[in-house]
Amino acid sequence: MEHGRVAAAAAAAGKKPKVVFVLGATATGKSKLAIAIAARFDGEVINADKIQVHDGVPIITNKVTSEEAAGVPHHLLGVLPADADFTAGDFRREASAAVARVLSSGRLPVVAGGSNTYIEALVDGGAAAFRHAHDLLFLWVDVSGDHHELLEWYASARVDDMVARGLIDEARAAFVVSGDGAGDYTRGVRRAIGLPEMHEYLAAEEGKFAGEAELAAMLERAVGEIKRNTFRLARRQAEKIGRLSTLEGWDVRRIDVSPVLAARKGEGVECSEEMWKKVVWEPSEEMVRAFLEDDEEEEKTTTTKKKTAAADVVVDVVPKTVVAGGGGGDAAGVVATVATAAADVAI
């Protein structure tokens, strides 16, 4: 109930209500961090993924499971029919209402998702009414520019895991071979990466006009295309967030998860989980706590150092945005870079 106490004090003092955003490309751990923040600070998560807002294909869309949600309430997750249209304007309206409901219950809204055009519409749409009415903190989980091969590796490994958990059967169940919607991947959940790429294989399988070897080759090509498109999406998302981080009123704190991915690749999940806590969670927890307590002066003028058995973890808050492929120079937002002397860290 820590946030409830702080929120009540802020409201009594006439301060703006606070909202935390978790930004990041696909496969960088946004959902994990958002859920951890909500669990720690008595919050609720508002989904900002334009595909996950639809019902259906939970493996392909990588929706959080009940186990992963760990009891944290989620809003705008799987609430629309699979073929429904949902514009950025629709998201601004529905997300604003969800944030208001969470705040009215005395809890912390945590907005998380990869649809950055929708997030920008919420924050700056309608003459930036939402940004002017709320105190906002943006946490950006990112992979540094010289480690994009790690993100490509992890995105590929995650697709392999999705295949193992039933991606092919899920795509087969959603496949429309004829009639309305056949071959249409332009609406609703059917825009998700993982459905259009499977079309050729599923059509051949349904029509029984390919042999076993040819079908196997088509499936391999489809999975490869899913991996490539996932990585392309991640690169576009990172570039978009880099631009957003330079906008006026966007207090963006960047957390480099590159060493986290390196540890997962080199040493496995168990090691990576421990290091995620040290490199991602602990600095994020400190930043959110300072934000909720209005401890901005200390947050902007000090460097917090945490000794670990493996390395020093340093959180630097600097008045400049530094992003691969992004704009340099002065930035209105503030970016925190979490670095570590050790290469073995995890997600």
N, C-alpha and C positions, 0 to 999 in steps of 0.2 A: 504493500500500500504506500510505498515511498512516493510515487508520483502523485497519488491522491492528496497527500499532505502538502506537497510542494505546489500543486495546482490550486488548491484551496487558498493558500497564502498568496499566490500570484493574483488570483481573481479578486481577493480582498484588497490588494494593492492597486487594482485597476490595470494590471499588465495583460498583454496579449496572450491568448492560449497558445501552447506550444505543440508543434507537430514535428516528428522526425521522419525523414525520408531515407530509404536505403536504395542507392543507385548502383548499377553495375551491369556489365555485359552478361550474357548467358554463360553459365558454368563458372561464375566467380564466387558463388556462395551468398547471394542476396537473401534468399529465403531463410537460410540458416541463421544469418545475423539478425534479420528482422524478428524472427521468432524468439531468439535469445534476448533481444532488447525488450520485446513485449513481455516476456516472462519475468524479466528482472525488474522492470519498472511499471508493472501493472498496466500493460497496454493491450491493444488489439491491432491486428494487421489489416490494412486495406490493400487488396490486390490491385496492382497497376500494370497488369499484363493483359493486353487486348485479346489474346487468344484464350488465356486461362479463365477469363470471365464467362466463357461459354461452357455448357455442360458437354460431357463426352470425352472420349480418348484421353484419359488421365495419364497414361504412360507416355504417349506421344507428346502431350503438352507439358509433361513434367510437373503436374500439380503436386503440391505437398500432400503427403498421406496423413491420415489421422495420427499415426504414430509420430511422424515428423512434426506435426502441429503442436504436439505436447500439451493439448488442452487450451492453447491460445486461440481465442475467437478470430475468425477470418471473415472479411466482408468482400463482396464482389468476386467471389471465387466459385465458378461453375454455376452461376445463377441464371444465365440466359440460355434459351434454346440454341441448339447447335448451329442453326442456319441464320440466326438473328443478326441484324446489322447493329453496330455499336460504334458510334463516332467519337472523336475526341471531345466534342461538345457534350455528348451523352455521358462520357466518363467524368467530365468536369462537374456536371450536375449531380451524378450519383455519388461520386467520391466526396464532394463537398458535403452532401447529406450524411454520408457515412462518418466522416470526420466529426461533424456536429453531434451525431448520436454518441460517438465514443467520448467526446469531450463532456457532453451533458451527464454522462455516467461517472465523471470524475477520473477517467482513465486516459492513457496516453495513446494517441493515434500514431501508428507506424505505417507509412505508405511505402510499399516495396513492389518493384516489378521492372521489367525491361522495356516497356513501351514509353520511351522518353518523350515522344511527341505528345502523348496523353498527359504525362506528368507536367510538361511545359504548359499545356492547355489549362491544367488545374491551377498551377502556380501563377502564371502570367496572363491567362485569358480573362476576358471581361474586365479590361483595364487593371489587371493585376489585383483584383479585389481580394482574392484569397491570400496573396502574399502580404498585402497591407493589413489584413485583419488578423494574421497569425505570426507568431515568432517561429521561424523555420530553421532546422538543422538538417544538412544533407551529408550523409556518409556515403562515400564512393569506394566500393571494393573494386580494385583494378589490377591489371597485370602490366608491369612496366614494359615500355616499348621494345627493349632488347630481350624480352622473354616471351614473346608471342608464341614461340614454338611450344612453350609449356601449356598455354591455353589451347592451342590446336591439339596437343596430345590429350589433354583432359576432356575436351569436347568430344574427341573421338572415343575415348574410353567410356564416356557417359552414354554415347549412342550404343556402344557394345552392351552396356549394362541394360539399357532400355530394350534392346533386342532380346536379351536373356530373360527379361521380365515379361515379355509378351507383346512387343511392338508389332510384330508381323500379324499376329492373330487380331490385335486391336485394329490395325489398318484394314485387314480382310473384312472384319465385321462392319466397318464404316464404308467399305467400297460400294459405289453405286455403278453398276455395269450398264444400265440403260434407263431411259425415262428421265423425269425431272432430276436435275442435279448431276447427271452422269458426266464425268470428266470436268465438272465445275469446281475449281479450287480457289474461288475468288470471294467467298462469303463465309462469315462465321468461323467456326472451329476448323473448317476444311482448309483454311489458309495455313494451318500449322505445318511447319517443316516436319516431314515424316509421312504425310499423306500424298501430296502430288508426286513425290519421288517414287512411291510404291505403285503408281498407277499402271505403268507398262507391265511390270511383273504380275500384278494381280489380274490384269486383263488377259494376259497370256495364260495364266493359271485357270481362270474362269472359262476361257474359250477352248482350252485343251488343244492349242495349236503349237505348242512348244514341247520338246522332249525334256526329260529330267535334267540332262546336262545343261541345256540351254536355259531352263528355268533357274538352275543354280547360279549360272553366270549373270542372269538378269537380276537376281536377288542381290548378288554381291555388288553389282553396279549401283543398285538402288540404295543400299546401305552406305556405300562410298559417297554417293551424292548427298545423302542426308548429313553425313559428317562434314563435307565441304560447305554445304549451305549453312550449317550450324556455325561453323567458324567464321564464314563471311558475315553472318548476322552479328556475331560477337564483335567483330572489328568495326562494323557500322555503329553499333550501340556505343562502343567506347569513344568513337569520334564525336558522336552526338553529345555525350556527357561532357567531353572535353570542351565543347562549345558552350554548353549550359553553365559550366563552372566559371566562365568569364562574365556572365551576365550580372547586372546590378541586382543586389538583394539575395543572391544565391550564396549562402555560407556553406561552401563545399569543403569537406575534409576527406582527402584521398588516403586510402589505406591500401598499400601495395601487398597483394597476396601472392606475388610471384614465388617467394621462397616457400610458401605453403604448398603450392603445386609441385615445386621441386621435391619437397619431402615426400609427398604422396607418390610421386613417380619413382623416387629412389628408395624409399624405405617403407612405404605402405600406409594403410589407413590408420593403424593404431598410433604410430609416431606422429602422423600428420594431425590427428585430433588433439593431441597434447600441445603441439606447436600452434595450432589454430587458436587455442585458448590464450596463449601467450602473445601471439603476434597480431591477431585480429580482435579477439573478444576483449581482452583486458584494456587495450587502448580505447576501443569503442565504448566500453562501459564507463570509462573515466570521462570521455568527451560528452556522452549523453548526461551523465550525472552533473557535470559542470554546467551544461546547457540548461538543465531543469532547475538548477539552483542559482542561475544567473551569475555564475562565477566566471564571467567573460574576461575580465581583466587578467585574472590569473591564467586563464586558458590561452590568451593571446600573447602573453609575455614570458611564459615559462616553458621550459623543455622538461618533460617528465622522462626519467630514466628508470627502467626496471631491470635489475640484475636477474639473469637466469643462469642455470647451470651451463647452458650451451653458449649464450651470447648476451650482449646488451641489446635490449629492445628500446629504440628511441622514437618518440613521437615529436616531430617538429611541426609547429604551426607557423606557416610563413605567408606573407602577403602577396604571393604570386602563385599562379597556376602553372604546373609543369606537367604536360601530357604528351605522350607520343602522338605526333600528327596533329596536336591541338595548338591553340594559340598561346604564345608566350606573352611577355609584357605584363603590365599591371592588370590585376583581376579584381573584380568587386568581391568575389568570394574568397574565402580563406581555405587553403588546402593543407591538410595534415598528411604527411608522408610517413608511413610506418616502415622503417628499415631495420635490418638486422645484419650483424656481422656474419652470421652463420647462413649457409646455403640450405641447410636442412630444416625446413619448416613445412606446415601442412594445412589442408582445408577440410 
